[in-house]
Amino acid sequence: MSDLQRDFVGYGRNPPDPKWPGGARLALNFVMNYEEGSEPSIQDGEDSSETWFTESSGLNTGVKGRDLAAEGLFEYGSRVGFWRVMRLFQERSLPATIYGCALALERNPDACEAIRESGFDVCSHGWRWIQHYQLSEEQEREHIRKAVESLERTTGVRPQGWYCRYSPSVNTRRLLVEEGGFTYDSDYYGDELPFWTQVSGKPHLIIPYSLTNNDGQFAAGVSTGSQWFSFLKDAFDMLYKEGETQPKMMSVGLHLRLVGHPARAAALERFLDYVLSFPDVWITRRIDIANHWQSVHPARTLGVGHE
């Protein structure tokens, strides 16, 4: 798969054995999206307040100027949801990955301190939670640079991964390689295993993400925590069963202003306890998956793209 070429074949009927540590059937990664404070807003130069992935997702309320309700729905994620979700993971000594929007983290130093103390890895979720495909190439290059500088300053570690909001531009992956320092990006939804591609003549690692195993389902028809738990459980059970012969990876996306609410957090808590009851599951950080893949399946042995 070159920079822009589509690949409809992938690994096909013969996916590689990931050889996950300890012979695990499944690599399971939880992602906490920290976006609150970087979303489109009047204060930051947009002409409206963002409402997406909140209780008012998709509603056109006709508010002129600042939508204070929308702002409060986002602020819940950083003021309350973040701390509740962090507690659920830390009570169980579980690792997770932070998809961190740089400007959002700048606006909450206490959260940055908690992330540093947690040992969670931070994947850059951009300078702001905006559509990168609407940026010019030069604007996007500057956003990538600013995100790297900011996250290194606020979290103490340079981000090694990258994930855009929804969709990258046609330039994103090339600009990441141009910037350098990235181990992987997750701007892809079409597989359940990492794979290598080639960008500007260089091998580049893709760790696919999921919009399906994601609390964004609450903005798309799922209305109760029990429904969401059942959905995640079915996904986990299928992958765990398949993993006896063909181990895979599962990503679970969490948004603090969504799953951070009590009724939804209860479903997350139930799912965490459920997966902990199984042997042979590697619950891990995203950077650990990337480093494992580089070590066990380096680009020189698998080539680039799927094989």
C-alpha positions as CSV (number, residue, x, y, z in Angstrom):
1,M,0.0,0.0,0.0
2,S,1.7,3.2,-1.2
3,D,0.9,6.7,0.1
4,L,-2.6,6.9,-1.5
5,Q,-3.2,3.5,-3.1
6,R,-6.2,1.5,-1.7
7,D,-5.8,-2.1,-0.7
8,F,-8.9,-4.4,-0.8
9,V,-6.9,-7.6,-0.1
10,G,-4.9,-7.1,3.1
11,Y,-3.7,-10.3,4.8
12,G,-6.5,-12.3,3.3
13,R,-7.0,-15.9,4.4
14,N,-3.4,-16.1,5.8
15,P,-2.9,-13.4,8.4
16,P,0.5,-13.6,10.3
17,D,0.7,-14.9,13.8
18,P,1.2,-11.8,15.9
19,K,3.1,-13.8,18.5
20,W,1.7,-11.6,21.2
21,P,3.6,-11.8,24.5
22,G,2.8,-14.9,26.6
23,G,1.1,-16.5,23.6
24,A,-2.0,-14.2,24.2
25,R,-5.0,-14.9,22.0
26,L,-5.9,-11.2,21.9
27,A,-4.1,-7.8,22.3
28,L,-6.6,-5.5,23.9
29,N,-6.0,-1.7,23.9
30,F,-8.2,0.9,25.6
31,V,-8.0,4.4,24.3
32,M,-9.1,7.5,26.3
33,N,-9.7,10.4,23.9
34,Y,-8.8,13.6,25.7
35,E,-10.4,16.3,23.4
36,E,-12.2,18.7,25.7
37,G,-10.9,22.2,25.2
38,S,-9.6,21.7,21.7
39,E,-12.9,21.4,19.9
40,P,-14.2,24.1,17.5
41,S,-15.5,27.0,19.6
42,I,-16.2,30.7,19.3
43,Q,-13.2,31.5,21.6
44,D,-10.8,29.6,19.3
45,G,-11.9,31.3,16.1
46,E,-14.7,29.1,14.7
47,D,-18.2,30.5,14.0
48,S,-20.1,28.0,16.2
49,S,-19.7,25.7,19.2
50,E,-19.0,22.0,18.6
51,T,-21.8,19.6,19.8
52,W,-20.6,16.3,18.3
53,F,-20.2,13.3,20.6
54,T,-22.2,14.9,23.4
55,E,-25.8,14.6,24.5
56,S,-26.7,17.1,21.8
57,S,-24.8,15.4,19.0
58,G,-26.0,16.5,15.6
59,L,-28.5,19.0,16.8
60,N,-28.7,22.3,15.1
61,T,-30.1,24.4,17.9
62,G,-29.7,27.7,16.0
63,V,-27.7,29.3,18.8
64,K,-26.1,32.5,17.7
65,G,-22.6,32.9,19.1
66,R,-21.5,30.7,22.0
67,D,-23.6,27.6,22.8
68,L,-23.1,27.5,26.5
69,A,-24.9,24.1,26.8
70,A,-22.5,22.6,24.3
71,E,-19.6,24.0,26.1
72,G,-20.7,22.5,29.4
73,L,-21.2,19.1,27.9
74,F,-17.6,19.2,26.7
75,E,-16.3,20.5,30.1
76,Y,-17.9,17.6,31.9
77,G,-15.4,15.3,30.2
78,S,-12.4,17.1,31.6
79,R,-13.9,18.1,34.9
80,V,-15.5,14.8,35.8
81,G,-15.3,12.1,33.2
82,F,-11.6,12.0,33.0
83,W,-11.2,11.4,36.7
84,R,-13.9,8.7,36.8
85,V,-12.4,6.7,33.9
86,M,-8.9,7.1,35.2
87,R,-10.0,5.7,38.5
88,L,-11.6,2.6,36.9
89,F,-8.3,1.7,35.2
90,Q,-6.1,2.5,38.1
91,E,-8.2,0.5,40.6
92,R,-7.4,-2.5,38.4
93,S,-3.8,-1.6,37.6
94,L,-4.7,-1.6,33.9
95,P,-2.7,0.3,31.2
96,A,-4.4,2.5,28.6
97,T,-3.5,4.9,25.8
98,I,-4.4,8.6,25.8
99,Y,-5.3,10.1,22.4
100,G,-4.4,13.6,23.5
101,C,-5.3,16.8,21.7
102,A,-2.5,19.1,22.6
103,L,-4.4,22.3,23.2
104,A,-6.9,20.4,25.4
105,L,-4.2,19.1,27.6
106,E,-2.5,22.5,27.9
107,R,-5.7,23.8,29.4
108,N,-5.7,21.2,32.2
109,P,-2.3,20.9,33.9
110,D,-3.8,18.7,36.6
111,A,-4.9,16.1,34.1
112,C,-1.4,16.2,32.5
113,E,0.2,15.5,35.8
114,A,-2.2,12.5,36.3
115,I,-1.3,11.2,32.9
116,R,2.4,11.5,33.6
117,E,2.0,9.6,36.9
118,S,-0.2,6.9,35.3
119,G,2.4,5.5,32.9
120,F,-0.2,5.6,30.1
121,D,1.3,6.4,26.7
122,V,0.1,9.5,24.8
123,C,-0.7,9.3,21.1
124,S,-1.0,12.7,19.4
125,H,-4.7,13.4,18.5
126,G,-3.6,16.6,16.8
127,W,-3.1,20.2,18.0
128,R,-6.9,20.6,18.0
129,W,-10.0,18.3,17.6
130,I,-10.8,19.5,14.1
131,Q,-11.1,17.9,10.6
132,H,-7.5,17.7,9.3
133,Y,-8.8,17.1,5.8
134,Q,-10.0,20.7,5.7
135,L,-6.5,22.1,6.4
136,S,-4.1,23.2,3.7
137,E,-0.9,21.2,3.5
138,E,1.1,24.1,5.2
139,Q,-1.6,24.5,7.9
140,E,-1.5,20.7,8.6
141,R,2.3,20.7,8.7
142,E,2.2,23.5,11.3
143,H,-0.5,21.7,13.4
144,I,1.6,18.5,13.5
145,R,4.6,20.5,14.6
146,K,2.7,22.4,17.3
147,A,1.1,19.2,18.6
148,V,4.5,17.5,19.0
149,E,6.0,20.4,20.8
150,S,3.1,21.0,23.1
151,L,2.6,17.3,24.1
152,E,6.2,16.9,24.8
153,R,6.1,19.9,27.1
154,T,2.9,19.0,28.9
155,T,3.3,15.3,29.3
156,G,7.0,15.0,29.4
157,V,7.3,12.6,26.5
158,R,7.4,13.1,22.8
159,P,4.3,11.4,21.2
160,Q,5.3,8.4,19.1
161,G,1.8,7.8,17.6
162,W,-0.7,9.9,15.7
163,Y,-4.4,9.8,15.2
164,C,-6.6,12.5,13.5
165,R,-10.1,13.3,14.3
166,Y,-12.3,11.0,12.1
167,S,-10.2,11.1,9.0
168,P,-6.7,12.3,7.9
169,S,-6.1,14.4,4.8
170,V,-4.4,13.0,1.7
171,N,-1.2,14.6,3.1
172,T,-1.3,13.5,6.7
173,R,0.8,10.4,6.6
174,R,3.4,11.9,4.4
175,L,3.7,14.9,6.7
176,L,4.1,12.6,9.7
177,V,7.0,10.9,8.0
178,E,8.4,14.3,7.1
179,E,8.2,15.5,10.7
180,G,9.8,12.3,11.9
181,G,9.8,10.7,15.3
182,F,6.6,8.7,14.9
183,T,6.6,5.0,15.4
184,Y,3.1,4.5,14.0
185,D,-0.2,6.1,13.1
186,S,-3.7,4.9,13.6
187,D,-5.5,6.7,10.9
188,Y,-7.0,3.5,9.5
189,Y,-10.0,1.3,10.2
190,G,-9.7,-1.5,7.7
191,D,-8.0,-4.3,9.7
192,E,-7.6,-6.1,13.0
193,L,-3.8,-6.4,12.9
194,P,-1.0,-3.9,12.4
195,F,0.7,-3.8,9.0
196,W,3.5,-2.0,7.2
197,T,3.0,0.5,4.4
198,Q,5.4,2.6,2.4
199,V,5.4,6.4,2.6
200,S,7.9,8.5,0.6
201,G,10.0,5.4,0.1
202,K,10.2,4.6,3.8
203,P,8.5,1.8,5.7
204,H,5.7,3.1,8.0
205,L,3.7,1.1,10.6
206,I,-0.1,1.3,10.8
207,I,-1.9,0.3,14.0
208,P,-5.6,0.2,13.0
209,Y,-8.2,1.8,15.2
210,S,-11.9,1.2,15.6
211,L,-15.0,3.4,15.4
212,T,-17.1,0.3,16.0
213,N,-15.8,-0.8,19.4
214,N,-16.2,2.8,20.5
215,D,-18.4,4.7,22.9
216,G,-19.2,6.9,19.9
217,Q,-22.0,4.3,19.6
218,F,-23.9,6.4,22.2
219,A,-24.1,9.1,19.6
220,A,-25.3,6.7,16.9
221,G,-28.2,4.8,18.4
222,V,-27.0,2.9,21.5
223,S,-28.9,4.4,24.4
224,T,-28.0,2.3,27.5
225,G,-24.9,1.0,29.2
226,S,-26.2,-2.5,29.0
227,Q,-26.5,-2.3,25.2
228,W,-22.9,-1.1,24.9
229,F,-21.6,-3.7,27.3
230,S,-23.3,-6.4,25.3
231,F,-21.8,-5.1,22.0
232,L,-18.3,-5.0,23.4
233,K,-18.7,-8.4,25.0
234,D,-19.8,-10.0,21.7
235,A,-16.8,-8.4,19.9
236,F,-14.4,-9.6,22.6
237,D,-15.9,-13.1,22.7
238,M,-15.6,-13.5,18.9
239,L,-12.0,-12.3,18.8
240,Y,-11.1,-14.5,21.8
241,K,-12.5,-17.6,20.2
242,E,-10.8,-16.8,16.9
243,G,-7.6,-16.1,18.7
244,E,-7.1,-19.8,19.5
245,T,-5.8,-20.2,16.0
246,Q,-5.6,-16.6,14.6
247,P,-4.8,-14.0,17.3
248,K,-6.0,-10.4,16.6
249,M,-6.1,-7.0,18.2
250,M,-9.1,-5.1,19.7
251,S,-9.2,-1.4,20.2
252,V,-11.9,0.2,22.5
253,G,-12.3,3.9,22.1
254,L,-13.5,6.0,25.1
255,H,-14.6,9.6,25.2
256,L,-14.5,11.2,28.6
257,R,-17.7,13.3,28.0
258,L,-19.5,10.2,26.9
259,V,-18.4,7.1,28.9
260,G,-17.5,9.3,31.8
261,H,-21.1,9.7,32.8
262,P,-22.1,7.3,35.6
263,A,-24.5,5.0,33.7
264,R,-22.0,4.5,30.9
265,A,-19.0,4.2,33.2
266,A,-20.8,1.4,34.9
267,A,-20.9,-0.5,31.6
268,L,-17.2,0.1,31.1
269,E,-16.5,-1.1,34.6
270,R,-18.4,-4.3,33.9
271,F,-16.5,-4.8,30.7
272,L,-13.1,-4.3,32.4
273,D,-14.0,-6.9,35.0
274,Y,-15.3,-9.3,32.3
275,V,-12.1,-9.3,30.2
276,L,-10.0,-9.6,33.3
277,S,-11.6,-13.0,34.0
278,F,-10.0,-14.5,30.9
279,P,-6.5,-15.9,30.5
280,D,-4.3,-15.2,27.5
281,V,-5.4,-11.6,27.0
282,W,-2.7,-9.0,26.6
283,I,-4.2,-5.7,27.9
284,T,-1.6,-3.2,26.8
285,R,-0.7,0.3,25.6
286,R,-0.8,1.2,21.9
287,I,3.0,2.0,21.8
288,D,3.7,-1.5,23.2
289,I,1.7,-3.1,20.4
290,A,3.8,-1.0,17.9
291,N,7.1,-1.8,19.5
292,H,6.2,-5.5,19.6
293,W,5.2,-5.5,15.9
294,Q,8.5,-3.8,15.0
295,S,10.4,-6.3,16.9
296,V,8.6,-9.5,15.8
297,H,7.4,-8.5,12.4
298,P,9.9,-5.9,11.1
299,A,9.3,-4.3,7.8
300,R,12.3,-6.1,6.2
301,T,10.7,-9.5,6.8
302,L,7.1,-8.7,5.9
303,G,8.0,-6.1,3.3
304,V,5.6,-3.1,3.0
305,G,1.9,-3.3,2.9
306,H,0.0,-6.5,3.6
307,E,1.4,-9.9,2.7
